[in-house]
Amino acid sequence: MNCTEIRFLFSPYLDGAISGREMHAIEQHLAGCPPCRAEYAALTRTQALIAGLGRKPAPPGLALKLRVALSQQASRSLRHRWDALWVRVENALNAVLVPATAGILTSVFAFGLLIGVFAPGPLQGAQDVPTSLSTPPQLAAAPFDSLGVAGAESLVVEIAVDAQGRVQDYRILSGPKDAPNLLPRLNQMLIFTVFQPATNFGRPIPGRTVLSFSKVNVRG
């Protein structure tokens, strides 16, 4: 092999990813070719320097970001499947519902006229009872009792919760001066925190809630 072919094999040679025959050919070539031997030595030093750098630590909050990305992807996949199913059901029911609409509306209208004629009048003292059409997220399970906030000032955090009750994101509304030092602990706790999702007419939807962390407890 010539110098070009030998130098092309330097990287797999260092990784041990070549055959014994190729390895023997490289060693013989290096023994008699000073330019290739010098380039191989430089490549070896570069590899040693890179290996000496060690592993770069993961950035803060990476675990929470990965959890949020996975949750968002799962939500999109579920929503797409539900939309496709709903289209099929809607197409199947259109042939039945459209012809029946006129008959139903006629029956309701006639029933309303009869009630208006024969009803004795409005009931006195009747009151409407309001119903709860929507609810905010509620804290269901949390792996903590205290964040260890120093001083009397609480750490107030606004949290975005998805329709499955998992934390999507958060932002600090107010807190003590050492609030940035609490972020690693706060990230770790929010990964395992579970909420009852917000609801709209009984259906789970994404929502936001506020948690207040103090030295002794958590209020949400």
ABEGO torsion letter per residue (X at the ends): XBAAAAAAAAAAAAAGABBAAAAAAAAAAAAABAAAAAAAAAAAAAAAAAAAAEBBBBBBGAAAAAAAAAAAAAAAAAAAAAAAAAAAAAAAAAAAAAAAAAAAAAAAAAAAAAAAAABAEBBBGBBBBBBBABBBBBBABBABABAGBBEABBBBBBBBBBAAGBBABBBBABEBAAAAAAAAAAAAAAAABBBBBBBBGGBBBBBBBBBBBBAABBBX
